[in-house]
Amino acid sequence: MLGIYLQASCIVSLFFSIIISILWWFTEPVLIFLHQTHDISKEAALYLRYLIPGIFAYGLLQNILRFLQMQSVVLPLVGLSLVPLLLHCGLTYVLVYCTTLGYKGAALATSLTFWLAVIMLFIYVNFAKRFEDTWKGLSKESFSYVFTNLKLALPSAAMVVLSTGHLRSWCCWLASCQILKAQLLSLQFAIAYMFTYGLGAATSTRVSNELGAGNTNKAKQAMGVSLKLIIVLASLVLLALGFGHDIWAGFFSGNPSIIKAYASMTILLCISIFFDSIQGILSGVCRGSGWQHLAMYINLGTFYMIGMPIACLLAFKFHFYAKGLWIGVVCGLIAQSSLLFLITKLHQWEALEVSPNNRADF
């Protein structure tokens, strides 16, 4: 049945990919409608159009990764990921610098790399003997489970979209910074986010596995272990940022004003990374437990009813500007993490049962 659910999830992913592709194809008129300049709108649209093939591969890739993770396939997954990574670096350089594509070559290289990863993993799943019991090949039966997957996918997508509300304020703040300082802060935030994203995905898979097996206590234990691990990782990152902010800034610029400005923002960056790490794990728990609708309401309320009003009030009413926007983001993150934690502590953990007709009852 696991292979059937994989195919159904892939069908749902293709549906969302089509919607995103249409939006990306018409990026230029959308950006112009939002009062972006014509030149920037045109270049952004060209870049996204070269990424459209990759969005289809990305959706399939994420489903195959979850299929492998649910069966504790780790080392082969790492090995099969190194080849596309190495190829991506070389292919990007060739397409950007050795062809007339320019920056569009980077988007094309990303699309090609995603498809290579999908093809390699599909071949591995199709021919590896360890998947004989979980993968029986393509089946028409998967179409009967599309609606079941769609009911989970819609609130999950809404939860993720709404959880990125703080990124809008983040982008507004970046637009008001010097380029070098913005590059440095966004790079460090992205590195910390990748730790959270990876561990959150693993937590979601482990929690869903344990609940599917009826082990609610082990699911709670998995959440506790993940929270402790992410706190340790986040603490290491925060120590590196807090005590080495001048060193980090020195890698990008020797301008004393930029180094000083970066140092003044370090405390906000550290708070953002810490609470974003916590909410990343708790969001993974919600996905694995089937509580996406609750997380969606929390994300909607914390960022658009708490974070954004505070950000606008501090930035424009009290003239804190960039710092005011970021303080609003921090307030939204704190509220989000706190409510997600309360849900995981107070909500009743139930096993994911399977009904007599073999449909998962979420």
N, C-alpha and C positions, 0 to 999 in steps of 0.2 A: 504493500500500500504506500510505502514511502516514496517509491518511484512515481506512483500515480499523482500523489500530492505535489511532487517536484514539477511534473509536467503541467499540472493545473496552475501552479504558481508562476511558471514561465509564461503561460498564456495571459495571465493577469498582468504580468510585467510588460509584455508586448503591448497590451492595451494602453497602459500608462505611458509607454515609450512613444506611441503614436501621438498621444495628446501633447506630450512635451515637445515632440518634433515639430508639430504644427505651430506651437508657440514660438519655438526657436526660429522657424523659417520666417515668421513675420515679426522678428525682433525689431527691425528697423522702424516700421511705422509705429510700433508700440512705444519705443524709446522716444521717437519724435513727438508722439502724443503726450508723453510725460515731460516734454520740454527739454529733452537732451539735444545737443547740437547735432546737425546732420552728419558731419564727418565722423564723429564718434559713433553715432547710431549705425552708420553704414559699415564701419570697420568691425564693430561688435557683432553685427548680423553675419558678416562673412565668416568670422571666427566660429560662431555657433553653428553655422550651416555645415562646416567641416566636422563638427562634433556630432552631428545627427546620427551618422552610422554607429558611432560609439555608444550612444545612449541605449540602443537596442541590445548591443553586446553587454553593456554594463548590467542591465536588468537580468539577463540570463545568467551572467557571471555570479551575481549575488545569490541567486537561488541555488546554483550548483555548490557554491561555497557553504551555504547553510546545510545542504544535503550531506556534504562531506563532514562538516563539523558535528552534525547530529550523530554521526557514527564514529566520532573520535578519530577521524583521519586528519592528522596534523603534519607529520613529517613529509609525506608525499605532496601535500598541499604546498608546503614551503618550497620544496624542490621544483615543483611545476610553476611556481610564481617567480622564481629567479630568472628563468629563461626569458619571459616577456619583459621583465624589468631591464635586463641587460640589453635586449633588443631595442627597447623603447629609448634608452639613452642614445644609442648609436643612430637609430632611425630619426630621432628628433633633430640631431645635429645635421644629418645629411639633408633632410627635407627643408630645414630652416636656412642653412648656409650654402648648400650646394645646388639648390634649385631656385626657381623664381617664386616659390610659394611664400617665402618669408615667414612671418608669424603664423600664417595659416597652416604651415607645415607642422607646427607643434600640435594643433588640433587634429590634423589628419593622422599624425603619428600616434596620438592617444587612441583614436578610433581603431586603427590597425592593431595596436597592442591589445586592446580589449578583446577584439575578435580572435586574435591568436591565443589568448588565455582561455577563452571559451572553447575553442576547438581542441586545445590540448587537454583540458579537463574533461570534455565530453568523450574524447577517445579513451582517456584513462578510466572513466566510469563505465564505459560501454564494454571494455575488454578485461578489466581487472576482475579476478575471480572472487575477491572479497565482497563484491556487490551482487553476486548471483542471486541472493535472497531479497535484495531491496530494489534492484533495477532489472526489469523484465523487458526493457525496450519501450519504444513508443506505443501508446495505446489510446484508442478512442474513448476509453472509459474516463480519462482525465477530464474531458469536457463536462462530465456530470458533477465535478467538484469545483468548477470555476466560480460559481456563485458563492460557495462556502468560503473560498479563498478571498473573493472580492469583499465579503462582509468584514473580513479581518484587515484587508489591505487598505480600504478606504479610511477607517479611523486611524490606522497606523500612519498612512501618508499625511493625514491632517495633523496628527500629533507631531510628526517630524517637521512639517512646514511651520507650524505654530511655534515649535521649540526654537526655531531659528529667528524668531522675532528680534532677539537681542542683537543678531548680526546686522540688522538694518541700522541700529544705532551705532554699532561698531563701525560700519562703513561710513556713516556720516562723520564719525569722529576721525577716521582715517583721512577723509577728504579735507579736514581742517588742519592736518599736521604737515610738517615738512616730509618730503618724500623718503629720506633716509630713515627718519624715526618711524614712519609708518611701516616701512619694509621690515624693520627690526621687530617691532611689536607684533605685527601680523604673522611673521615667521615663527616667533616663539609661541604665539597663541595656537598656530596650526600644528606645531610639533606636539604640544601638550594635548591638543584635541585628538590627534591620531592615537595616542595611548588610550584615551577614554573611549574612542570609537571602537577600537579593537577589543578591549576588555568588555565593553558594553555588549557587543555582538556575541562574544563568548558567553557572557552571563545570560543573555536572552536564550541562547541555545540550550545551555545547561539547565536553566530553570524549566523550560518547556519540556525537556527530556524527563526530568525528575517528576514533574507534575503529570506527564503522560504515563509514567510508570506508577503513579499513585504515591510517590514519596514526597509528601509535602514538607516534612522536616528537613530532608536533604536539599530541597529547593531553597528553603530559608537559609540553610547552612551555606549553600553556594552564593547566595546574595551577601551573606556576612563576610565570607572570604573575599569576594570581589571588592566589597567596600573597603575592607582593611588593606587590600593590595593597592587599590587606587589611591588611598590616602597616603600610603608609603611612597608611591611613585610621584604623586603630586607634591608631597613634601620635599622630595629630592629636587624636583624642578624649581620649586619656590625658593629653596635654599640657594640654588645656583643663580637664580635671578636676583634674589635679595642681596647676596653678598658679592655678586660679580657683575652688577649692572654696568659699572664703568667699563669692564672688560668687554662685555657684549656690545656695548655701544661703540667701543673703540674698533671693533671689527668692521663697522660700517662707516664711521666718520671720526675724524680727530677734532671736529669743531666743538669747542667747549660748550657752546650754547645748546647744541643738539644733545650732547651727553647730559647736560643739566636738565633739559626738558624731559629726556627719557627717564632720568632718575626720579623726577617728580611724578611720573606716571607708573612707576614700578609697583607701588603698593596696590593700585587699582588693578593692574595686570595680575598680580598674585592672587588677589581676592577672586577675580573673575575665573582664573584657572582652577582654583580650589573648588568653588561651588559648581562650576561647569563639569568638573570631573565627577562630583557626587551625583549630579542630576543625570549624567550620562549612564552611570551604572543603574540608577533607579529607573530610568526610562527603559533600559534593557530588560529589567525585571518586569516592568509593566507589559512590554511586548510579549515576553515569554509566558506571562500569566493570563493573557487575554484581557488585560485592563486598558487597552488602548483608548477607549472612549473616555475613561476617567482622566487619563493623562492628557488627552486633547483638551478637555475642559480646563484643566489646571494650567496648561500652557497658554490657552487663550486668556484666562483671567489674570495670570501673573504678569505677562508681558504687555498686554494691551490695556489692562485696567489698573495695573500697579506700576510696572516699569516705565512704560512710555509716558504716562502723565507726569511722573516724578522727573523723568529726563527732560521733558519739555519745560516744566516749571523751573527747574534749576538752571537749565541752559539759557532760556530766553527771558524769564521773568527776573531771576536773581543774577543773571549775567555770569554764570560759571562756564558757559559755552561748552567746550569739548569735555571738560571734567564733569560738568553737569550731566551731559548725555551719558557718560560712562557710569556715573553714580546711579543713574536710573537703571542702566543695564544690570549693575550689581544688585540693586534692590529687587529687580525681577528675578534674577538668578537665586537669590536667597529665599524669596517667597516660593519659587518653583521647587527648589530642593527640599524645603521644609515640608511642603504639602505632599510631595511625592514620598517622602520618608514616612509621613503619617499614614498614607494609604497602605504602604507595604507593612506597617506595623499593626494597623487597626483592621484592615480588610481581611476577610476570611479567605485563607488559602485553600483552594479546592483542587482535587485531581481533575485532569482533563479526561473526561470519559468518552468512550466511543459507543455510539448507539448501535442497535442491532443491524441496521443497514450499512454499517461500517463507515458512517459519516461522523467526523469529529464533532462533538457537542461542546462548543466553547461558550 
